[in-house]
């Protein structure tokens, strides 16, 4: 049964056009900077926070999440690069399987270690098919996962991969060019996945402008994730522009 956090993401999609999620990486945003980051995000109208990254240096990750949650009622969702990033203070966790690669450790290996822990913590686990997409440069996620990305010029491969994951029961699809990507996921690939699958599609990586965000939503993205671009340009007006580009209108009735 789908949990409340999953349904909040879908509600944001249906009422606003797409949900906008701010990715907070403890390796890039120190705990003493969280108050301003969260305040700016909430004023801009973001719908949720992802917390995590390929490399996370927070000494006390649960304290970090707790500090974030003290400042917002929005969902705080784990986006773990390793099981050590799964902590009880989270509202939910993306239960990620790197379906674009063939490394068994990230297809099922880490999941076996994490499942009992997630059950004990009582976290909402959202099964998510994670697809690394070629972005023009080697990203940290690709390097650490030991996974070849899907070629950005092969939307049919991405669509077939996403469809296979959906048939296996994945509740979210995530096409990610990676943090600091040179090129975002191509519009044609987003459209191909959205046209082929009914599961909500998350798109992230390399989204540095409101125009790019709007293009992904128009192509079929249900959730937009931005992190690195906001770290580099913390101007509140810039974040408001990105959020407004994702919130481009009611799509209820156009998607399952």
N, C-alpha and C positions, 0 to 999 in steps of 0.2 A: 504494500500500500504506500502511495506517495505521501510524503510528509508536508508539514505546513510551509517550510522554507521553499521547497520545490514549487508549491502552489503560489507562493508570493512572487516568485520569478515569472511564472506564467501570467499571473494577474497583471503585473507591470507590463508585460508584453502586450496583453490584450487591450489594456486601457490606454497605453501610451505610444504604442508602435513597436518598441523594443525596450527591454530592461537595460539599464546602464549600471555596470559594476566597476567600482574602483579597486584595482589590485594594489594592496599594500604589502610591500616586501620588507620584512624586518631587517634584511641585510642592507636596505637602502634608506629606510625611514626609521630613525632612532626613536626610542620610546618617548623621549622628551619632546619630540616634534609631533607626536600623534594628535595632541589636542587641536593644534591648528589645522592639521590635515583633515581630521574628521569634521571639524567645524566648517571648513571650506567645502567639503564634499556634501555635507547635509544642506548647506545653503544653496548649493548648485542643483540639488534635486536628484542625487544618485539614488539608486534603488537598493543597493547591497554592497558589501565589501567582501572581496576575496583576500585571504591572508596566506602568504606562503611564497615559494619560489624554488628555483633549482638549487640555490645555495642560500641557506638561512643561518644567520650568525647570532640570533637572539639567544642569550644564555638561559633565559627562563621563558620559553615560548608561551606557556600558559599565562604567566603574568602579563606578557605583551598583549595577548588577546583580551584579557580581563581589563587592561587599561583602555583598550580601544572600545570595548563594550560599555564602559562607564560613561562614554560620551555620545552614545547613539542607541536608538531602539531598532535600527535597521538590522537585517540579518547579517551575521558575520560568519562567513563560510570558509572552511579550510580548503586551500588549493595546494596540497602537499607534494613536495618533491621527494619526501621520505616519510616513513612511519613516525619518526621522531617529531614531525611537525603536526601530528594529530594530538590535540589536547582537549580536555573536557570542557573548557570555557567556550568552545566553538558552538554555534547554533546548529551547524551541519557540516558535512565534509563531502567534497567531490571524491567519489570512490573511482579514481582514475585508472583506466586500463589503456596503455599506449598501443592502440590497435593499428596504428600506421607502421609500427616496427615489428620485428620478429624476436625481440629479446624477451625470453620467458620470464625474467625477473620482473619486468614491468608490465607484462601481460597478466600474470597471476601470482608470481613469487612473493612480492611485497604484500599482496592482498591477503595471503594466508597468514602472514605475521600480524597484519593489522586488524583483521576481522574480529577476533575475540576481544581486542582492546577497544574497538569502536563499540561493540555490543556492551561491554562493561561500562563505558562512559555514557551510554544512552544517547549517542549522537545519531542524528538523521543522516544516513548514508545515501547519497544520490549517485547511482551508477552512471558513469560518464565515459563515453568513448572518446579518448583523446587522440587527435590526429595532428602530428607535427607536419607542417607544410614548408616546403623549400622557400627560403626567403632571400636568397642571394648571398647569405653569409652563414657560417657555422654558428649556431646559437648554443648557449649553455645547456638548454634542455636536450638538444640533439647530442651534444658531446657526452653529457653525463648519463643519458639513457642508452647510449650505444645503438641508437636507432636511426636508420636512414629516413629522411622525410619523404613525403609524397611529392613528386615533381609538381611545381606550381602550374605547369602547362598541361596537366593531366586531370581536368575536372572529373572525367568519367571514372578514374581510379579512386578519387576521393569519394565520389558518390557511391560507388560499389562498396567501398570500405565502410562508409557510414551505414549503408543499408544492411550489410552483414551484421554490424554491431547492433543496429536496431532490432533485427530479427533475433539476436541473442538476448534481447531484453534490456539494453541500455536505455536509460530514461533521458539522457542529455547527450548531444553530440558537440564536440569542441574542436574546431579547426583553428590551430594556433600557429602563427608564423614565428612566434618566440619573442622574448623581450629584446627590444632594440633592433627588431628585424629591419633589414634594408628595404624589403618589399612586403606589404601586407598580403593576406590571402586575396587572390584575384576575385573580382566580382563574378566572373563566369563560374568559378568553383563554388562560391557561396550559393549561387543560383542553382547549380546542378545538384548540390546536396539538398537544398530546401525543396526542390522540385521532386526529388526522388524519395525523400524521407518525411515522416510526420513528426518525429521527435524534435523538440526545440533545438536550434543550432546556436551555439556560442561561437563568436568570432573574436579573436584577439591577436595582438602582435603587429607593431608597425603602424598603428592608427594614430597619426600625428596631427590630423586636422578634422574639422567638423565635416568637410566635404567627404573625406574618406569614411567617416562614421556613417553619414547619411547614405552613401552608396552601398555599404554593406547591409544596412537595414532594408533599403529598397530591393536589394538582391535576395533577401529572405532571412537575414540573421534575426534571431529572437532575443539574443542577449549580446551586448557589446561589452568587452573588457578592455580597459585602458589602465596602464600603470606607468611605464617608463616615460611616456610623453609628458605626463603630469609631474613626474619627479623632475624632469628637465625644465619644465615651464610651469611653476607653481602659481602663476597669476590666476586668481579666482575667475576672472572674466573668460579665460581660456577654457577652464573646466566647464563653466556654464554653457559655452558654445558647444562643446562636445556632447554634453548631456542633452541639450536642446535638439541637436542633430539626431540623437537616438530616439527622442520622444517626438516622433513626427506624425503621430496620429493613431487613432483607434483601429486596430486590425482584428478585433474580435469578430468571429464568424468567418474570417479568411483563413484561419489556421485551426487544426484540431486542438 
